[in-house]
């Protein structure tokens, strides 16, 4: 490295949360367990939705898409982290770091946009139930998902390309679990004003706009539910939204802990918040959506019993 300004020729060092060998062993098994739970949980959601015709509805279509995104998200970061815990060589190449950054930024944006489409689905289901079948047609659902992917890919591409313009010099030690936008900008020794300006502008569009849309959707949803005369209908309507609201709260709560602060105050303590949104949130989503969902319980039961039956008869 030797303080070289040639970014493409140097590696970064992902030092992680702790450099203590004993703590690293504990962290390895903890993150490995969380990764396996996340993979199994989200895979079960995807398999249950795809294999059960009862779940071939817009709500579960977007839920399966969210699970796929979460699965991709943790696979982008945790395996490299686990390797670093077990290895003395904690280097990640410049290209590898930017690749990790690209998928991280894109998938966080995609998670956010899918949550917004799920809010729209709940709005139509509760506020316009008679038009639900036509308003949430399969063609529209696919188009909305394609739009979410297109915006996310573009968002990630913009920030990754801007990061290639940044010059790094001096220390390349990243006291973090993966290559993250704020951390890389703090290591820069060139002017990053353009990166900050674009980050704020695109962030407002890709995050605050969908969040505002979700808030307005739930204002209309709550108004529609309160006008419902039947107590059982109110409970059913609220229960269909409870899981989505829990996931939205967890997603935005952890995201705000990391990013709603000035860049110069960004420090090691924010690793906890980053672990929350990067690891804990994808792990919790399957549990939140399946905990009180009878349709999902039934689909998972049929899926698992079917696999057991196939083994016994095979």
C-alpha positions in Angstrom: 0.0 0.0 0.0 2.6 2.6 1.2 0.2 5.5 1.0 -0.3 4.9 -2.8 -3.0 7.0 -4.5 -3.6 4.2 -7.0 -6.8 2.8 -5.6 -7.2 0.0 -8.1 -3.8 -1.5 -7.2 -4.4 -1.7 -3.4 -6.5 -3.8 -1.0 -8.6 -2.7 1.9 -8.4 -4.5 5.2 -11.8 -5.5 6.7 -10.9 -5.6 10.4 -14.5 -6.3 11.5 -15.9 -5.6 15.0 -13.1 -7.0 17.1 -9.5 -8.0 16.6 -9.4 -10.2 19.8 -9.0 -13.9 18.7 -11.3 -15.2 21.4 -14.0 -12.6 20.6 -13.6 -13.5 16.9 -14.3 -17.2 17.6 -17.5 -16.2 19.4 -18.5 -13.8 16.7 -17.8 -16.4 14.0 -20.3 -18.9 15.5 -22.8 -16.2 16.3 -22.8 -14.9 12.7 -22.7 -18.3 11.2 -25.8 -19.3 13.2 -27.6 -16.1 12.2 -26.7 -16.6 8.6 -28.0 -20.2 8.5 -31.2 -19.2 10.2 -31.6 -16.3 7.7 -31.0 -18.6 4.7 -33.3 -21.4 5.9 -36.1 -19.0 7.0 -36.1 -17.0 3.7 -35.8 -20.2 1.6 -38.8 -21.7 3.4 -40.8 -18.5 2.6 -39.9 -18.7 -1.1 -40.5 -22.4 -1.4 -43.8 -22.2 0.5 -45.1 -19.3 -1.7 -44.0 -20.9 -4.9 -45.3 -24.4 -4.2 -48.7 -23.5 -2.6 -51.4 -22.2 -5.0 -53.3 -20.7 -2.1 -50.4 -18.2 -1.7 -50.3 -17.1 -5.4 -51.6 -13.7 -4.5 -49.9 -10.2 -4.8 -49.2 -10.0 -1.0 -47.2 -13.3 -1.0 -45.6 -12.6 -4.4 -44.0 -9.5 -2.9 -43.2 -11.3 0.3 -41.3 -14.0 -1.6 -39.5 -11.2 -3.5 -38.5 -9.6 -0.2 -37.2 -12.9 1.1 -35.2 -13.4 -2.1 -33.7 -9.9 -1.6 -32.8 -10.6 2.0 -31.2 -13.9 1.1 -29.1 -12.2 -1.6 -28.3 -9.3 0.9 -26.8 -11.5 3.6 -25.0 -13.7 1.1 -23.3 -10.5 -0.2 -21.7 -9.7 3.2 -21.7 -12.5 5.8 -19.6 -15.2 4.0 -16.7 -12.8 3.6 -17.1 -11.8 7.2 -17.0 -15.4 8.3 -13.8 -16.1 6.3 -12.2 -13.0 7.9 -13.0 -14.3 11.4 -11.1 -17.5 10.6 -8.2 -16.1 8.5 -5.2 -14.0 9.3 -5.5 -12.3 5.9 -8.4 -9.9 6.1 -7.8 -8.2 2.8 -10.5 -7.5 0.3 -9.5 -6.2 -3.2 -10.5 -2.8 -4.4 -12.8 -4.4 -7.0 -14.2 -6.8 -4.4 -14.9 -3.9 -2.1 -16.8 -1.9 -4.8 -18.7 -5.1 -5.8 -19.8 -5.6 -2.2 -20.7 -1.9 -2.0 -22.8 -2.0 -5.2 -24.9 -5.0 -4.0 -25.2 -3.6 -0.5 -26.5 -0.2 -1.8 -28.8 -1.8 -4.4 -30.3 -4.4 -2.2 -31.1 -2.0 0.7 -32.8 0.3 -1.9 -34.7 -2.8 -3.3 -35.8 -3.8 0.2 -37.2 -0.4 0.7 -39.1 -0.2 -2.6 -40.6 -3.7 -2.1 -41.9 -2.6 1.3 -43.5 0.4 -0.4 -45.2 -1.9 -3.0 -46.4 -4.1 -0.1 -48.0 -1.1 1.5 -49.7 -0.2 -1.7 -51.1 -3.8 -1.9 -52.5 -3.5 1.6 -54.0 -0.1 0.7 -55.9 -1.5 -2.3 -56.9 -4.7 -0.4 -58.5 -2.7 2.5 -59.6 0.6 1.0 -60.6 -0.7 -2.5 -61.5 -4.4 -1.9 -64.0 -4.6 -4.8 -61.3 -3.5 -7.3 -58.5 -5.5 -5.8 -58.4 -8.2 -8.4 -58.2 -5.8 -11.3 -56.1 -3.2 -9.5 -53.4 -5.7 -8.4 -53.4 -7.9 -11.6 -50.4 -10.2 -12.1 -49.1 -8.0 -14.9 -49.1 -4.9 -12.7 -47.4 -6.8 -9.8 -44.6 -8.0 -12.2 -44.3 -4.5 -13.6 -44.0 -3.0 -10.1 -41.3 -5.5 -9.2 -39.4 -4.8 -12.4 -39.6 -1.1 -11.6 -38.2 -1.7 -8.1 -35.3 -3.7 -9.5 -34.6 -1.1 -12.2 -34.5 1.8 -9.7 -32.4 -0.2 -7.3 -29.8 -1.2 -9.9 -29.6 2.4 -11.1 -29.2 3.7 -7.6 -26.4 1.2 -6.8 -24.7 1.9 -10.1 -24.7 5.7 -9.6 -23.0 5.5 -6.2 -20.5 2.8 -7.2 -19.4 4.7 -10.3 -19.0 7.9 -8.1 -16.9 5.9 -5.7 -14.5 4.9 -8.5 -13.7 8.7 -8.8 -12.6 8.8 -5.1 -8.9 8.6 -4.3 -7.8 6.6 -1.2 -4.5 7.1 0.5 -2.9 6.4 3.8 -4.7 3.8 6.0 -7.0 1.4 4.3 -8.1 -0.3 7.5 -11.9 -0.6 7.6 -13.0 -1.2 11.2 -16.2 -2.6 9.9 -17.8 -5.9 8.8 -18.1 -5.0 5.2 -17.4 -2.2 2.6 -19.9 0.5 3.5 -20.6 3.8 1.9 -19.9 6.1 4.9 -16.8 4.2 5.9 -15.2 4.4 2.5 -15.9 8.1 2.2 -14.2 8.7 5.5 -11.1 7.0 4.1 -11.0 9.2 1.1 -8.3 11.9 0.6 -9.9 13.5 -2.4 -12.9 15.8 -2.6 -16.1 13.9 -1.9 -18.6 16.7 -2.2 -20.2 15.3 -5.3 -20.7 12.0 -3.6 -22.4 13.6 -0.6 -24.6 15.8 -2.8 -25.7 12.9 -4.9 -26.1 10.7 -1.8 -28.5 13.2 -0.3 -30.5 13.8 -3.5 -30.9 10.2 -4.5 -31.4 9.1 -0.9 -34.3 11.4 -0.5 -35.9 10.1 -3.7 -35.3 6.4 -3.2 -36.0 6.2 0.6 -38.0 9.3 1.8 -40.5 9.2 -1.1 -41.5 5.5 -0.6 -41.5 6.1 3.2 -43.9 9.1 2.7 -46.0 6.9 0.4 -46.2 4.2 3.1 -47.2 6.7 5.8 -50.0 8.1 3.5 -51.1 4.5 2.6 -51.5 3.6 6.3 -53.3 6.8 7.1 -56.0 5.8 4.6 -55.9 2.2 5.8 -56.5 3.2 9.4 -59.3 5.6 8.4 -60.9 2.8 6.4 -60.6 0.3 9.2 -62.0 2.6 11.8 -65.1 3.1 9.6 -65.7 -0.7 9.6 -68.6 -1.5 11.9 -67.6 -5.1 12.7 -65.0 -5.6 15.4 -63.9 -8.9 13.9 -63.4 -7.2 10.5 -61.3 -4.5 12.2 -59.1 -7.1 13.9 -58.6 -9.1 10.7 -57.7 -5.9 8.7 -55.3 -4.8 11.4 -53.7 -8.2 11.7 -53.0 -8.3 7.9 -51.0 -5.0 8.3 -49.3 -5.8 11.6 -46.5 -7.9 10.1 -45.7 -5.3 7.4 -45.7 -2.5 9.9 -43.3 -4.4 12.2 -40.9 -5.1 9.3 -41.0 -1.4 8.1 -40.4 -0.2 11.7 -37.4 -2.5 12.1 -36.0 -1.6 8.7 -36.3 2.1 9.0 -35.4 2.2 12.7 -32.1 0.5 12.2 -31.4 2.4 8.9 -32.0 5.8 10.6 -29.6 4.8 13.5 -26.8 4.5 10.9 -27.5 7.2 8.3 -29.3 10.0 10.0 -26.1 11.6 11.4 -23.3 13.7 10.0 -20.5 11.8 8.3 -17.8 13.1 10.7 -19.6 11.5 13.7 -19.8 8.1 12.1 -17.8 5.7 14.4 -17.3 2.2 15.6 -20.3 2.3 17.8 -22.5 2.3 14.7 -21.4 -1.2 13.9 -24.1 -2.4 16.2 -26.8 -0.6 14.3 -25.3 -1.8 11.0 -25.4 -5.4 12.2 -29.0 -4.8 13.1 -30.1 -3.8 9.6 -27.6 -5.9 7.7 -28.0 -9.2 9.6 -30.8 -9.1 12.2 -33.5 -7.6 10.0 -33.2 -10.2 7.2 -33.2 -12.9 9.8 -36.3 -11.6 11.6 -38.4 -10.9 8.5 -39.5 -14.6 8.0 -40.4 -15.0 11.6 -42.4 -11.7 11.7 -44.4 -12.6 8.6 -45.1 -16.2 9.5 -45.6 -15.8 13.3 -49.3 -14.9 13.2 -50.1 -15.8 9.5 -52.3 -18.9 9.3 -52.0 -19.2 5.6 -48.2 -19.2 5.9 -48.4 -21.7 8.8 -50.5 -24.0 6.6 -48.2 -23.6 3.6 -45.0 -24.3 5.6 -46.7 -27.3 7.2 -47.7 -28.8 3.9 -44.2 -28.1 2.5 -42.4 -29.7 5.3 -44.8 -32.6 5.7 -44.6 -33.2 1.9 -40.8 -33.4 2.1 -41.0 -35.9 5.0 -43.5 -38.0 3.2 -41.4 -38.1 0.0 -38.4 -39.3 2.0 -40.4 -42.0 3.8 -42.0 -43.3 0.5 -38.8 -42.8 -1.4 
